[in-house]
Amino acid sequence: MPAPHQIERWIERFPLIKNFSASHLQIARGTVHFPVLEAGAVAYVLDGACVNYLMCIDGRTRVFRMSEAGREVLIYKVSAGGTCVLTTQCLLAGGGFPAESIAEERTELAAIPTETFRQLMTESPEFRAFVLDDYSKLMASMFTLIEEVAFAPLEQRLARRLLAEADRNGVVHTTHQLLAADVGSVREVVSRILAQWAEAGLVVLRRGQIELADRAGLASIRLH
């Protein structure tokens, strides 16, 4: 059985659980478990079975596909308070996971087994509304990503990614290799652009970190 503090953190991160009926809350509490993935650990392999509905309590995972040329193409990321839309799709429609997923940092998940997921989807209006609403929002974000990759210049995609990934201090904790994967490019090209931006005073480059020195300047790249 999960420890009380795990249940409390789960409910704190996903307040909708407070709206469950007493019987549905009992079912959820009795079957949920809390796997922890260390940084770099695999959450899903391509075509792997989807056996749980996953809710991210803390940390972050990246969902991606590998091209035939061996280039990683980011699909989306799942952060604290989020769910995995492709897992939801698998549970609703069947089939294997159509991508790969790894933890970018230590990640704690709430995992609801398939049978419990289906029961709650059938019996709990609150749970069903949450799942479908979250699914719709994530699908919309995926279409936005497709539009960016298809039509936006690389510099625009890179600026947008840096602005989205920066913490409250304006620092992005990543590598040039991961950034290149995020924007559908290669490390050498991304490193060259970042070096140009560093010379222009837009960013400050450090090992494993990129500080956004001029957010307004980066934001203007998105408008050109």
RAHU-V501479 format. One record per residue. RES is the residue in one letter. SS is DSSP state (~ for helix, > for strand, _ for the rest). OMEGA is omega in radians with two decimals (* if undefined). NEAR is the number of other ideal C-beta (glycine too) atoms within 8 Angstrom. Layout:
res = {RES | RES}
ss = {SS | SS}
omega = {OMEGA | OMEGA}
near = {NEAR | NEAR}
This chain:
res = {M | P | A | P | H | Q | I | E | R | W | I | E | R | F | P | L | I | K | N | F | S | A | S | H | L | Q | I | A | R | G | T | V | H | F | P | V | L | E | A | G | A | V | A | Y | V | L | D | G | A | C | V | N | Y | L | M | C | I | D | G | R | T | R | V | F | R | M | S | E | A | G | R | E | V | L | I | Y | K | V | S | A | G | G | T | C | V | L | T | T | Q | C | L | L | A | G | G | G | F | P | A | E | S | I | A | E | E | R | T | E | L | A | A | I | P | T | E | T | F | R | Q | L | M | T | E | S | P | E | F | R | A | F | V | L | D | D | Y | S | K | L | M | A | S | M | F | T | L | I | E | E | V | A | F | A | P | L | E | Q | R | L | A | R | R | L | L | A | E | A | D | R | N | G | V | V | H | T | T | H | Q | L | L | A | A | D | V | G | S | V | R | E | V | V | S | R | I | L | A | Q | W | A | E | A | G | L | V | V | L | R | R | G | Q | I | E | L | A | D | R | A | G | L | A | S | I | R | L | H}
ss = {_ | _ | _ | ~ | ~ | ~ | ~ | ~ | ~ | ~ | ~ | ~ | ~ | _ | ~ | ~ | ~ | ~ | ~ | _ | _ | ~ | ~ | ~ | ~ | ~ | ~ | ~ | ~ | ~ | ~ | _ | > | _ | _ | > | > | _ | _ | _ | _ | > | > | > | _ | _ | _ | _ | _ | _ | _ | > | > | > | > | > | > | > | _ | > | > | > | > | > | > | > | _ | _ | _ | _ | _ | > | > | > | > | > | > | > | > | _ | _ | _ | > | _ | ~ | ~ | ~ | ~ | ~ | ~ | ~ | ~ | ~ | _ | _ | _ | _ | _ | _ | > | > | > | > | _ | _ | _ | > | > | > | > | > | > | > | ~ | ~ | ~ | ~ | ~ | ~ | ~ | ~ | ~ | ~ | _ | ~ | ~ | ~ | ~ | ~ | ~ | ~ | ~ | ~ | ~ | ~ | ~ | ~ | ~ | ~ | ~ | ~ | ~ | ~ | ~ | ~ | ~ | ~ | ~ | ~ | ~ | ~ | _ | _ | ~ | ~ | ~ | ~ | ~ | ~ | ~ | ~ | ~ | ~ | ~ | ~ | _ | _ | _ | _ | _ | > | > | > | _ | _ | ~ | ~ | ~ | ~ | ~ | ~ | ~ | ~ | _ | _ | _ | ~ | ~ | ~ | ~ | ~ | ~ | ~ | ~ | ~ | ~ | ~ | ~ | ~ | _ | _ | _ | > | > | > | > | _ | _ | > | > | > | > | _ | _ | ~ | ~ | ~ | ~ | ~ | ~ | ~ | _ | _ | _}
omega = {3.11 | 3.07 | -3.13 | -3.10 | 3.08 | 3.10 | -3.12 | -3.14 | 3.10 | -3.13 | 3.11 | -3.13 | -3.12 | -3.05 | -3.14 | -3.09 | 3.12 | -3.10 | 3.10 | 2.97 | -3.12 | -3.11 | 3.14 | 3.07 | 3.12 | 3.12 | -3.12 | -3.14 | -3.08 | -3.07 | -3.11 | 3.00 | -2.92 | 3.09 | 3.09 | 3.11 | 3.03 | -3.12 | -3.14 | -3.13 | -3.11 | 3.04 | 3.12 | 2.97 | 3.13 | 3.14 | 3.10 | -3.13 | 3.06 | -3.04 | -3.14 | 2.91 | -2.99 | 3.11 | -3.04 | 3.12 | -3.12 | 3.13 | -3.12 | 3.03 | 3.07 | -3.13 | -3.00 | 2.99 | 3.04 | 3.10 | 3.11 | 3.13 | 3.11 | 3.13 | 3.13 | 3.11 | -3.14 | 3.03 | 3.04 | 3.06 | 3.11 | -3.13 | -3.13 | -3.11 | -3.10 | 3.07 | -3.09 | -3.05 | 3.14 | 3.02 | 3.10 | 3.12 | 3.13 | -3.10 | -3.11 | -3.01 | -3.08 | -3.13 | -3.12 | -3.14 | -2.99 | -3.11 | 3.03 | -3.12 | 3.08 | 3.08 | 3.08 | 3.10 | 3.12 | -2.99 | 3.08 | -3.09 | 2.89 | -3.07 | 3.11 | -3.10 | -3.07 | -3.09 | 3.10 | 3.10 | -3.12 | 3.13 | 3.14 | 3.10 | -3.13 | -2.95 | -3.02 | 3.10 | -3.12 | -3.14 | -3.13 | -3.14 | 3.13 | -3.10 | -3.08 | 3.10 | 3.13 | 3.12 | -3.13 | -3.14 | -3.13 | 3.09 | 3.11 | 3.12 | 3.10 | 3.10 | 3.07 | 3.11 | 3.12 | 3.13 | 3.13 | -3.10 | -3.07 | -2.94 | -3.05 | 3.06 | -3.11 | -3.13 | 3.13 | 3.13 | -3.12 | 3.12 | -3.14 | -3.14 | 3.13 | 3.14 | -3.13 | -3.04 | -3.04 | 3.07 | -3.05 | 3.10 | 3.13 | -3.12 | 3.07 | -3.14 | -3.10 | 3.06 | 3.10 | 3.12 | 3.13 | 3.09 | 3.12 | 3.10 | -3.12 | -3.05 | 3.06 | 3.14 | 3.10 | -3.02 | -3.06 | -3.13 | 3.14 | 3.13 | 3.14 | 3.12 | -3.14 | 3.10 | 3.10 | 3.13 | 3.09 | 3.10 | -3.13 | 3.12 | 3.13 | -3.10 | 3.00 | -3.06 | 3.03 | -3.13 | 3.12 | -3.11 | 3.00 | 3.12 | 3.12 | -3.09 | -3.10 | -3.12 | -3.11 | 3.12 | 3.09 | 3.14 | -3.13 | 3.08 | -3.14 | -3.04 | -3.08 | *}
near = {3 | 9 | 6 | 6 | 6 | 9 | 11 | 8 | 11 | 14 | 10 | 7 | 11 | 11 | 7 | 9 | 10 | 6 | 6 | 12 | 6 | 6 | 6 | 13 | 10 | 8 | 11 | 13 | 9 | 7 | 10 | 13 | 7 | 12 | 7 | 8 | 13 | 7 | 8 | 5 | 9 | 8 | 11 | 12 | 7 | 10 | 6 | 8 | 5 | 11 | 5 | 10 | 13 | 13 | 13 | 17 | 12 | 9 | 14 | 12 | 15 | 9 | 14 | 12 | 10 | 8 | 8 | 3 | 4 | 5 | 9 | 8 | 11 | 13 | 10 | 10 | 9 | 12 | 8 | 9 | 6 | 10 | 13 | 12 | 12 | 11 | 14 | 14 | 10 | 13 | 11 | 5 | 6 | 3 | 5 | 9 | 15 | 10 | 11 | 12 | 13 | 10 | 14 | 11 | 7 | 10 | 15 | 12 | 13 | 13 | 12 | 13 | 9 | 10 | 7 | 13 | 12 | 9 | 9 | 14 | 10 | 7 | 6 | 11 | 5 | 10 | 12 | 11 | 8 | 10 | 12 | 8 | 8 | 12 | 11 | 8 | 8 | 13 | 9 | 8 | 9 | 11 | 8 | 8 | 11 | 8 | 9 | 11 | 10 | 6 | 5 | 10 | 5 | 10 | 8 | 12 | 13 | 14 | 12 | 11 | 11 | 14 | 12 | 6 | 7 | 11 | 7 | 3 | 5 | 9 | 10 | 11 | 6 | 10 | 6 | 9 | 7 | 9 | 15 | 12 | 12 | 9 | 12 | 9 | 8 | 7 | 8 | 6 | 10 | 14 | 9 | 8 | 11 | 14 | 9 | 8 | 10 | 11 | 6 | 7 | 7 | 10 | 13 | 7 | 9 | 7 | 3 | 6 | 10 | 13 | 11 | 14 | 8 | 9 | 9 | 6 | 10 | 15 | 10 | 8 | 10 | 10 | 5 | 5}
